[in-house]
Amino acid sequence: MKTVLVANQKGGVGKTTVSDEIAFALERRGYKVSFQNLDPQGGVLHAPTLPKDDDDFLIVDTPPTLHKDFAEWCRAADLIVMPTRASTLDQIPLMRCWDKAVKSKTKAHLGIAVNFYDKRRLADSDFLRYLANCEMPVWTTIPTTTAIVQAQAAQMSIYEFNKKNKAAAAFEELCDRIIKEVG
């Protein structure tokens, strides 16, 4: 079983949405998925489940903090996705989280999902260039869209809600990258 940790110490960056959408996308591809929600705020669409021997993936949604067990979680992960917003307010918490993951001596693949992305905003493009200069791989950009909120209100994935939405395509791209990274 491959463990995918979805982490960032900053709240409001979309960790829970990304966790749910990764799980939905993997399930659509026929993988067996367990889901753990370590975030006390809750809000996930997936019910937490105990991992089973025949599961292919374990998705772990983490709390918005650098928890005392964060380094241990990183070492246990096969892959770490760090959602972030493309803003200077999110830059420092992201860097802190990234550094802590690297210093944990994890063997996990690390990548970033830039959430609430708008290609028309210069600041968003600048943020992507900054991450590239820091050699922090961006695995997907998830566009700002009300369809995500509408899908959550309907208790379904963005793909089920509107598979032609650009956010649905971004989550599919992220899922493909996860599968590629963990081989």
Backbone torsions as a table, in degrees:
resi	resn	phi	psi	omega
1	MET	NA	136.4	178.0
2	LYS	-98.8	133.4	179.9
3	THR	-102.1	125.4	177.5
4	VAL	-110.7	113.4	178.7
5	LEU	-95.3	126.9	177.2
6	VAL	-108.3	112.1	-167.6
7	ALA	-142.1	144.6	167.2
8	ASN	-171.7	136.0	-178.3
9	GLN	-70.2	-16.7	-177.7
10	LYS	-84.1	136.1	174.1
11	GLY	-82.8	159.2	174.7
12	GLY	77.8	15.2	-179.6
13	VAL	-97.3	-6.0	176.8
14	GLY	99.2	23.0	-179.7
15	LYS	-57.9	-45.4	-177.2
16	THR	-66.7	-43.8	177.6
17	THR	-61.8	-45.4	179.3
18	VAL	-61.7	-43.4	178.8
19	SER	-58.6	-50.5	178.9
20	ASP	-58.7	-47.6	-175.5
21	GLU	-67.5	-34.1	174.8
22	ILE	-62.5	-47.6	-179.4
23	ALA	-60.9	-45.7	177.8
24	PHE	-58.3	-45.8	-177.2
25	ALA	-65.0	-40.9	177.6
26	LEU	-65.8	-41.2	178.3
27	GLU	-62.5	-39.3	178.0
28	ARG	-62.2	-27.8	179.6
29	ARG	-86.4	2.0	175.9
30	GLY	93.6	5.7	178.7
31	TYR	-79.7	148.9	173.1
32	LYS	-89.2	127.4	-171.2
33	VAL	-127.3	130.9	168.5
34	SER	-101.6	157.0	-175.0
35	PHE	-137.3	126.9	174.5
36	GLN	-119.2	133.5	178.3
37	ASN	-115.1	104.7	179.1
38	LEU	-92.2	-2.7	-178.4
39	ASP	-83.7	116.1	-178.1
40	PRO	-65.7	-15.0	178.5
41	GLN	-73.0	-20.1	179.8
42	GLY	68.3	-144.5	176.7
43	GLY	91.6	1.8	-179.4
44	VAL	-81.0	153.7	175.2
45	LEU	-85.5	-28.3	178.7
46	HIS	-81.6	134.1	173.8
47	ALA	-74.5	136.7	176.3
48	PRO	-59.7	137.5	-179.7
49	THR	-133.4	149.4	174.8
50	LEU	-78.8	137.2	178.7
51	PRO	-61.2	141.8	176.9
52	LYS	-112.6	157.4	-177.2
53	ASP	-57.7	-32.4	-175.9
54	ASP	-94.6	7.8	177.3
55	ASP	-71.2	144.7	177.7
56	ASP	-88.9	-36.5	-175.9
57	PHE	-136.7	147.0	168.2
58	LEU	-119.5	120.6	177.3
59	ILE	-100.6	129.4	-177.8
60	VAL	-122.0	115.0	175.5
61	ASP	-91.2	121.6	-174.3
62	THR	-100.6	161.3	179.1
63	PRO	-75.0	161.7	179.7
64	PRO	-81.8	67.8	179.3
65	THR	-165.9	159.5	170.1
66	LEU	-87.7	83.5	-176.6
67	HIS	-59.0	152.2	179.8
68	LYS	-58.8	-25.0	-179.7
69	ASP	-96.0	7.5	-174.3
70	PHE	-56.8	-46.2	-178.9
71	ALA	-61.0	-40.2	177.9
72	GLU	-64.4	-42.5	177.8
73	TRP	-60.2	-41.2	-179.9
74	CYS	-63.7	-43.0	179.6
75	ARG	-65.1	-29.3	-179.8
76	ALA	-81.8	-13.4	-175.6
77	ALA	-85.1	151.1	171.3
78	ASP	-94.6	-23.8	-176.8
79	LEU	-152.7	139.8	178.8
80	ILE	-124.8	121.7	175.8
81	VAL	-105.2	127.2	178.8
82	MET	-113.8	100.3	174.8
83	PRO	-70.6	146.8	177.4
84	THR	-153.8	161.8	168.4
85	ARG	-95.9	155.6	-179.9
86	ALA	-87.0	71.5	-179.7
87	SER	-144.6	157.8	179.0
88	THR	-66.7	-28.3	177.2
89	LEU	-67.5	-24.5	-179.7
90	ASP	-94.5	-15.7	-175.0
91	GLN	-62.6	-50.2	-176.6
92	ILE	-65.3	-47.8	177.0
93	PRO	-60.5	-37.9	177.7
94	LEU	-62.5	-46.0	-179.3
95	MET	-62.4	-41.1	179.1
96	ARG	-61.8	-44.6	-179.6
97	CYS	-65.9	-44.4	179.0
98	TRP	-59.7	-48.6	-179.7
99	ASP	-60.5	-42.2	179.7
100	LYS	-63.8	-39.7	178.1
101	ALA	-64.6	-45.2	179.2
102	VAL	-62.7	-44.0	-178.5
103	LYS	-69.6	-16.5	178.4
104	SER	-71.6	-9.2	-176.8
105	LYS	67.3	30.4	177.7
106	THR	-66.0	149.9	173.6
107	LYS	-99.3	4.0	-177.2
108	ALA	-68.8	149.1	170.3
109	HIS	-75.0	135.3	180.0
110	LEU	-114.4	136.3	177.1
111	GLY	-152.9	163.4	-175.1
112	ILE	-116.1	141.6	171.0
113	ALA	-114.8	109.7	179.5
114	VAL	-83.0	112.0	-174.8
115	ASN	-96.1	157.8	179.4
116	PHE	58.5	37.3	-174.5
117	TYR	-82.1	139.8	175.3
118	ASP	-133.8	108.7	-175.9
119	LYS	-63.8	-15.4	179.2
120	ARG	-80.2	-16.4	-179.8
121	ARG	-87.2	124.1	178.9
122	LEU	-59.3	-39.4	-179.1
123	ALA	-61.1	-35.5	179.1
124	ASP	-67.6	-42.8	177.4
125	SER	-65.0	-40.5	177.2
126	ASP	-61.2	-39.5	179.3
127	PHE	-62.5	-42.4	177.6
128	LEU	-62.4	-41.0	177.2
129	ARG	-63.8	-39.6	177.8
130	TYR	-59.8	-47.5	179.5
131	LEU	-62.1	-40.2	178.0
132	ALA	-62.7	-41.9	178.4
133	ASN	-64.5	-30.0	177.9
134	CYS	-86.0	1.5	-178.2
135	GLU	57.7	42.5	175.9
136	MET	-108.6	107.1	-173.6
137	PRO	-68.2	130.4	174.2
138	VAL	-93.9	116.1	-177.5
139	TRP	-86.6	-23.9	174.7
140	THR	-165.6	158.6	169.1
141	THR	-117.6	127.6	-177.4
142	ILE	-104.5	113.2	-174.2
143	PRO	-69.2	152.5	173.1
144	THR	-65.9	126.7	178.9
145	THR	-158.8	141.7	176.7
146	THR	-74.0	-15.7	-178.6
147	ALA	-62.0	-30.3	178.5
148	ILE	-64.1	-47.2	179.3
149	VAL	-63.7	-41.2	179.2
150	GLN	-64.4	-40.2	179.0
151	ALA	-64.5	-43.5	179.2
152	GLN	-62.6	-41.2	178.5
153	ALA	-62.4	-31.8	178.3
154	ALA	-85.8	2.4	179.4
155	GLN	60.8	42.6	178.9
156	MET	-143.5	166.3	177.4
157	SER	-71.7	159.4	177.5
158	ILE	-62.1	-35.3	179.4
159	TYR	-63.9	-44.3	177.6
160	GLU	-66.0	-37.0	-177.6
161	PHE	-69.8	-46.0	-179.2
162	ASN	-161.6	89.2	-175.0
163	LYS	-67.3	-11.1	177.1
164	LYS	-90.1	-4.5	178.9
165	ASN	-69.2	143.7	-178.4
166	LYS	-62.5	-30.1	177.5
167	ALA	-67.9	-37.7	176.7
168	ALA	-59.9	-43.2	178.1
169	ALA	-63.5	-38.1	179.8
170	ALA	-65.1	-41.2	178.5
171	PHE	-69.2	-35.0	175.5
172	GLU	-64.0	-42.2	177.2
173	GLU	-61.0	-42.4	178.8
174	LEU	-63.4	-43.1	178.5
175	CYS	-61.6	-44.6	177.8
176	ASP	-59.7	-39.7	179.7
177	ARG	-66.2	-41.4	178.5
178	ILE	-60.2	-47.6	179.7
179	ILE	-60.8	-42.2	178.3
180	LYS	-63.8	-43.8	-177.0
181	GLU	-65.6	-39.4	-177.1
182	VAL	-90.2	-6.8	173.8
183	GLY	58.8	NA	NA
